Amino acid sequence: MDVIDAIGNTPLIRLSKVAAGLPVPVFIKCEHLNPGGSIKDRTARAIVLDAEERGLLTPGATMVEGTAGNTGVGLALLASARGYRLVCVLPEKMALDKRIALRQLGSDVIITRNGPLTAPHNFRNVAKRLAEENGWFLTNQFFNPANLGAHYGTPRYKGTGEEILAQVQAAGFSTLGAFVMSSGTGGTISGSGRRLKEHDRGIQVVLADPVGSSIASWVNTGTLGPDGPFAVEGIGSGSVPGNLHRDVLDSAESVTDAEAFAMTERLVKEEGLTVGGSTGVNVVAALRVAARGGLGGPVVTVACDQWDRYKSTAWMKAWMDREAAEIKLPE
């Protein structure tokens, strides 16, 4: 057994405090407990194994990825374990904590200026160009179909969707009422959602999207909405990633930064879940869906990553400062 086999099989727990009094239970899949601290470990494993099987990765090869940080961490774990070099390209908006973590894991880190996908300096475009210029393997999480397989399932590993279904049934429910998840690459919500709908077409698959992202409008109306700023990292976009499949999605909920960060604090203090801001987006949206009722089972959402990679961000610093002010010093 190596680090690859430690990925997945994460617990599903009930949100007993923040979801109290709702018509149906709300459960959260604790993907922040993966070895690399995020759900992206599954994506990294699937992409690396698929590339090895197809002969695209050979000993000593270099991988390159445009990442918000979490996929990079997952790839870095596998690169270390399997003898690859990894180059991660991050936009400058991503937390300093992620850059340092990637360096500590042995990866090369390149920071680009923030910019839309149409800009040559966009982090995804820079990663693609580096791969072409150097003959590196572009892991391409936004369009690589192996990303979907990580959550739908493969012959070797159960996917996130299959694990959720089994855990909900073990908790005494025959099915879910809804699966609520944000989208970075689209792999989790599309892959898991498709597997869940194969079990029960009545399961609602709902996108949780930060206000400022264009995708919620695309899900609900078919047209991309305005592309605006938001502080939550790793999710939302001004364009549709190739692994986000609209035919799997039933609706979308938009969540503000303030709502997300307030919920993240509640999850830490009331549920004991040390998670980041994207998990706050997921839970706010999941609570809305659960509150409306009319569902045939519980709502399930996902804890995407750990809080440790956000300590340098403005929202986390403000929280830390508030807590520090409450600490009583000796007289």
Backbone hydrogen bonds, N-H to C=O, Kabsch-Sander energy under -0.5 kcal/mol:
donor,donor_aa,acceptor,acceptor_aa,energy
5,D,2,D,-1.0
6,A,2,D,-0.6
6,A,3,V,-0.9
7,I,4,I,-1.2
13,I,11,P,-0.5
13,I,28,I,-2.3
15,L,26,V,-2.9
16,S,14,R,-1.1
20,A,17,K,-1.6
22,L,19,A,-1.4
27,F,299,V,-3.0
28,I,13,I,-2.9
29,K,301,T,-2.6
30,C,11,P,-2.9
30,C,28,I,-0.6
31,E,29,K,-2.2
31,E,303,A,-0.6
33,L,30,C,-1.5
34,N,31,E,-1.4
37,G,34,N,-2.1
39,I,304,C,-2.0
41,D,38,S,-1.3
42,R,39,I,-1.5
43,T,39,I,-0.8
44,A,40,K,-2.7
45,R,41,D,-2.5
46,A,42,R,-2.3
47,I,43,T,-2.5
48,V,44,A,-2.5
49,L,45,R,-2.5
50,D,46,A,-2.1
51,A,47,I,-2.3
52,E,48,V,-2.3
53,E,49,L,-2.4
54,R,50,D,-1.7
55,G,52,E,-1.4
56,L,51,A,-2.6
57,L,51,A,-1.1
60,G,83,G,-1.1
61,A,58,T,-2.2
63,M,85,R,-3.1
64,V,137,F,-2.3
65,E,87,V,-2.0
67,T,65,E,-0.7
67,T,89,V,-2.3
73,V,69,G,-2.0
74,G,70,N,-2.2
75,L,71,T,-2.8
76,A,72,G,-2.5
77,L,73,V,-2.1
78,L,74,G,-1.7
79,A,75,L,-2.9
80,S,76,A,-2.3
81,A,77,L,-2.0
82,R,78,L,-2.2
83,G,79,A,-1.1
84,Y,79,A,-2.1
85,R,61,A,-2.6
87,V,63,M,-2.5
88,C,108,D,-3.2
89,V,65,E,-2.8
90,L,88,C,-0.6
90,L,110,I,-2.8
92,E,112,T,-2.0
94,M,91,P,-1.8
98,K,95,A,-0.8
99,R,95,A,-1.3
100,I,96,L,-2.4
101,A,97,D,-2.4
102,L,98,K,-2.3
103,R,99,R,-1.9
104,Q,100,I,-2.8
105,L,101,A,-1.6
106,G,103,R,-1.7
107,S,102,L,-2.5
108,D,86,L,-2.6
110,I,88,C,-2.9
112,T,90,L,-2.5
119,A,116,P,-2.2
122,N,119,A,-1.7
126,V,122,N,-2.4
127,A,123,F,-2.1
128,K,124,R,-2.0
129,R,125,N,-2.4
130,L,126,V,-2.5
131,A,127,A,-2.1
132,E,128,K,-2.0
133,E,129,R,-2.5
134,N,130,L,-2.0
135,G,131,A,-1.5
136,W,131,A,-1.0
137,F,62,T,-2.8
138,L,136,W,-0.7
139,T,64,V,-2.0
139,T,137,F,-0.7
140,N,64,V,-0.5
143,F,140,N,-1.5
144,N,140,N,-2.6
147,N,144,N,-1.8
148,L,144,N,-0.5
149,G,145,P,-1.6
150,A,146,A,-1.4
151,H,147,N,-0.6
151,H,148,L,-1.3
152,Y,148,L,-2.5
153,G,149,G,-2.2
154,T,157,Y,-2.8
160,T,150,A,-0.6
161,G,151,H,-2.3
163,E,159,G,-2.1
164,I,160,T,-2.4
165,L,161,G,-2.3
166,A,162,E,-2.2
167,Q,163,E,-2.4
168,V,164,I,-2.7
169,Q,165,L,-2.1
170,A,166,A,-2.0
171,A,167,Q,-1.2
172,G,169,Q,-1.5
173,F,168,V,-2.1
177,G,298,P,-3.2
178,A,298,P,-1.5
179,F,204,Q,-3.1
180,V,300,V,-2.7
181,M,206,V,-2.2
190,S,186,G,-2.1
191,G,187,G,-2.3
192,S,188,T,-2.3
193,G,188,T,-0.5
193,G,189,I,-1.3
194,R,190,S,-2.0
195,R,191,G,-1.7
196,L,192,S,-2.6
197,K,193,G,-2.4
198,E,194,R,-1.4
199,H,195,R,-1.0
200,D,196,L,-2.0
203,I,200,D,-1.9
204,Q,177,G,-2.2
206,V,179,F,-2.8
206,V,204,Q,-0.6
207,L,251,S,-2.6
208,A,181,M,-1.6
209,D,207,L,-0.6
209,D,253,E,-3.0
211,V,255,V,-2.4
212,G,213,S,-0.6
213,S,210,P,-2.2
214,S,237,S,-3.0
215,I,237,S,-0.6
218,W,214,S,-1.2
219,V,215,I,-2.4
220,N,216,A,-2.3
221,T,217,S,-3.1
222,G,217,S,-0.7
222,G,218,W,-1.4
223,T,217,S,-0.7
225,G,214,S,-2.0
228,G,212,G,-3.2
228,G,226,P,-0.8
236,G,183,S,-2.6
243,N,142,F,-1.5
243,N,185,T,-0.7
244,L,241,P,-1.9
245,H,243,N,-0.7
246,R,244,L,-0.7
248,V,245,H,-1.6
249,L,245,H,-0.5
249,L,246,R,-0.9
250,D,205,V,-3.2
251,S,205,V,-1.1
253,E,207,L,-3.1
255,V,209,D,-2.5
260,A,256,T,-2.4
261,F,257,D,-2.9
262,A,258,A,-2.1
263,M,259,E,-2.0
264,T,260,A,-2.2
265,E,261,F,-1.9
266,R,262,A,-1.7
267,L,263,M,-2.7
268,V,264,T,-1.9
269,K,265,E,-2.5
270,E,266,R,-3.4
271,E,266,R,-0.7
271,E,267,L,-1.1
272,G,268,V,-0.7
273,L,267,L,-2.3
274,T,272,G,-0.7
275,V,273,L,-1.6
276,G,305,D,-1.3
279,T,276,G,-0.7
280,G,276,G,-0.9
281,V,277,G,-1.6
282,N,278,S,-2.1
283,V,279,T,-2.6
284,V,280,G,-2.4
285,A,281,V,-2.1
286,A,282,N,-2.4
287,L,283,V,-2.7
288,R,284,V,-1.7
289,V,285,A,-2.2
290,A,286,A,-2.5
291,A,287,L,-2.3
292,R,288,R,-1.2
293,G,289,V,-0.6
293,G,290,A,-1.1
299,V,25,P,-2.5
300,V,178,A,-2.4
301,T,27,F,-2.3
303,A,29,K,-2.8
304,C,302,V,-0.8
306,Q,37,G,-1.4
307,W,274,T,-1.2
309,R,306,Q,-0.7
310,Y,307,W,-1.9
311,K,308,D,-0.7
313,T,310,Y,-1.8
317,K,313,T,-2.6
318,A,314,A,-2.2
319,W,315,W,-1.5
320,M,316,M,-2.8
321,D,317,K,-2.6
322,R,318,A,-1.9
323,E,319,W,-2.2
324,A,320,M,-2.6
325,A,321,D,-1.9
326,E,322,R,-0.6
326,E,323,E,-1.0
327,I,324,A,-1.2
329,L,327,I,-0.5
